[in-house]
Structures are given as C-alpha cells and as structure tokens.
C-alpha cells in the first residue's frame, strides 16, 4: 500500500525558520537536508502530519496529506446517473407506487361504473405485485451495491493481499452445455363465464453437462497492486476477469476441445445451448475497502440498514449517500492460458 504522505526538502539549510510555525498540538513538521539542485530562494514546504490531538484543515485534505472522508456531491450525482441500475430502480419504484395508488385509491377517486373501478384495482395490484418482487430480487441478487455493503470493512492492506492471492490462483475455463427441445402444451383458461383451451410452447431441458478446458500453464498479467486506495477513507472496488491465449496453438486447442465436447453431446436432443465461464478461486465481484482498521465502518454501511432502505423503496437515496462517502475503482484480472 503506497503512502500518500510525501516529505518535501527544505530548499536551504541556512534559510531562516518560519516566524509563525503551526501549532505543535496540530502538526509535526518534518524537514529534510538541502537539495543543492534546488534554487536557494525556493519556498519551503514542510511535511504536515496530523497528531493525535489535532485535526487536519480542508487545505491539507486537498493536498493529499491524508485520505479524504467523502466525494463531492456533484461527483456522487454523476456516478449515480451514469449507472444503468439507477434507471432500472427508478422505473421499478414508479411502477410499484403507481400500482399501489391504483389499487388503493381508485375506489375513492372514481365513481360510477363499479366494474371499471374493480378492473383498475386489479391492474394496480398486479402491477405492484409483479414489480415489487422483481425489484427485490434485482437488489439482493444482482446489485453491486448490496455486494459492496456485504463485503465492506476490509482494510486496504488485506485487499492488496487478496488481490495477490487471486492473481496467483490457477484459473479454469468451464463449458456448460444443455440439450433441450420445445413442446407445445395445452391448458384450460377462463374467459369471463366460459372456458377455453389455450396452446403454449415450453422449453424442456433433457440433459446438462460441463467440461473443463485442458491447458498446461496459466499466469496473470494484471497489475500486482491496485493504486489509489489511500486517496479516500473508503473505496468501492469493482472486479472483473478476462482470459486470453498465450499463442495461436492454445487458441486452436480451445476451439478443438470445445468442438469435441459439442459433437459428443449434441445428439442427445434437438437443440442445445453452450456457454463458457472463467473460474478463479477466491474471486469477489465487489468489495469496499477502508484505510482504517479491518471491520471498521460507519453504522449505516451494514446489511441490515441497506435491507431496510431497499424494502422501503429508498435504495436510490441510500446508494447516493454511499457513493458520496466512498470513491470507486476498477480492477481486472487478466489470465493468460497456454497449452
């Protein structure tokens, strides 16, 4: 972990001391020997280090002498509105609220045709009843924000160690193949006071199997460490992973093994789906690191508070506050495979 504090040399050993030095209960002044290559009349910039009795001023935070506690509101807003998930959450909340209003208020607002009111209530209930569960599933199973909260509190030192472990781990590429056919089925549905037969098509999976790509060696070409973790007190890190081949022969081997796997199983049914995935032991998609001791985090950065906010449709305000309190960085593992 790179330190942010940098000591700047005093330009002249004979230069007179500062007549108004900073208070000793706030700062320690570190001076280094004169650098003869620097002009004698250059200004002196001593290193400022916070003591246990004082607090840093805003100007010292801007100069990088210690991690910043938060981003600016404009930076957090920009990050929030650049995320596609923001619009997904916004649409979900609008649909849920519209459905609740349609189901609960149309009886009081609409008079006359009771059948029309009932239809609007049913539509509103369905809208809220379908959208709200989808919103919850998206948040708790596919949201990076939930992963950040779940994996918050890791120290920057531990995170650098985790990156080193994942870089050293032996990766694997696994093919997954499923064979299936389509079937037409019928069911009885109600249409007012009558019943009718409806025909629909369903996908029937009859076989699923996996195969692992066989190669001789693997190495990682991603950076050994992630820089900038000390710029802010808390940093959200989004991890990605990719692989490529060390030479043309390895790429040809990959295609040949994939073709053999497909040929050996494609006759099991009419159609098939094939996908491949890079598996790295210990890989985490998203974490939140802190410059403080491991496990140290504000009270609101806990899974319980996030769940409460999400259930009350307040995930977006919570996300904005989390983005303001932490910066964001990306790190990509690059595995090279060779046969």
Helices and strands as residue ranges (DSSP letters): E 27-30, E 47-50, H 58-62, H 73-82, H 84-109, H 114-142, H 144-150, E 152-155, H 156-168, E 172-191, E 194-212, E 217-220, E 234-245, H 248-265, G 266-268, E 271-279, E 286-290, H 303-311, H 315-324, E 327-338
